[in-house]
Every structure is written in C-alpha cells, then in structure tokens.
C-alpha cells in the first residue's frame, strides 16, 4: 500500500486532516486550544476551520494528531465480541 492509498483510507475518519495540517504548519507543540486557533489564524486558515478549532476541547495538544482527533473524533466502536 503506497502513501496515497493510506491517505485515502484515512480520509473518512479524519476528513479535515489536510486542512488542519495546513492551518497548523510550523506549530511547535504542545499547544493549548487558544494557541491552536492563533496559529491557524496566523496561517490564514479559512474562517470555517477557525470556528471548528474554537470548538475543540479546552486542552493541551501534544501533536498535530491530537488536534486532528479533537476536530474529527473517531466514531464509537461496538465492543469486540469474543
């Protein structure tokens, strides 16, 4: 599986992943929600994405991945049957 295939497979779970990554380019982690929003504004992210970032939990994010999960949380999965 090449990198494009991996990226396409991940898109349904994290539909805003590329946009968030672009908005937070150059960020130095960890970041608070407020700092995430400030970096996104400095990178001239779209207003819609800024609004989404303003709505993520008020937490300290250690990586881009943590921000992406906060923006697009994974759906609850049913417990595995044994």
N, C-alpha and C positions, 0 to 999 in steps of 0.2 A: 504494500500500500504506500503510494507516494504522499508527499506532504499535502498536495491539493486534495487528494481523496480523504485524508484525515481531517482537513479543514472543513470539507463539505459534510462529513459525517458529524462534526461537532456543531454545525450551524443550527440545527433545530433546538439544541439545548441552550445555546448561547447566541441568539440571533443578533445581539448588538456587540458582539465581541470585537469585531474590527473597528467599529465606530468608537467604542470605549478605548481601545488600544491607541487609536489615532489621537483622541482627545487627551489622553494622559501621557503622550510621548514626552520623554525627558523627565518624567516624575521620579523623585527619589523617595523610596518607601522607607519606613511606614508613613502613612498619611491618614489624617482624620477625614471625616466626610467633608468638612469645611475646606480642607486643603485640596481634596479631590476636585471639588467644584471650582476652586480658584485656579488650579492647573488647567482644567478643561476650558474655563473662560479665557485664560491666557493663550491657549492654543486655538481659540476661536471656534470652539465646538458649536454645533447647532443648538439653538435655544431649546428645542425639544429634548435633546440629550442632557442639557444642563438641568432641565426640570426633572428628568428621571434621576439624575445623580443627586439632586437635592432631596429626593425621596428615599434614598437608601438609608439603612440603619445608621444611627449616630455611633460609629465605632472607629477603631483604628485598623486600617487595612495594611497588611504586611506585603502585599504584592498586587500586581495587576489582576492575577487570577481571582483573588479575593474580592476585588471590586466587581469583576465580571459576574461572579456568582451572586453578589448582592443585587446587581442590576437584573439578572436573569436567573433567579433561583431554579434549581432542578425540581421537577415535579416530585411529589411524594411517591415513593415506590411501595407497592404492597410488600408485606413481609415474605421472605423466601419460604416456600413450603419444603418440608423435609420428608 
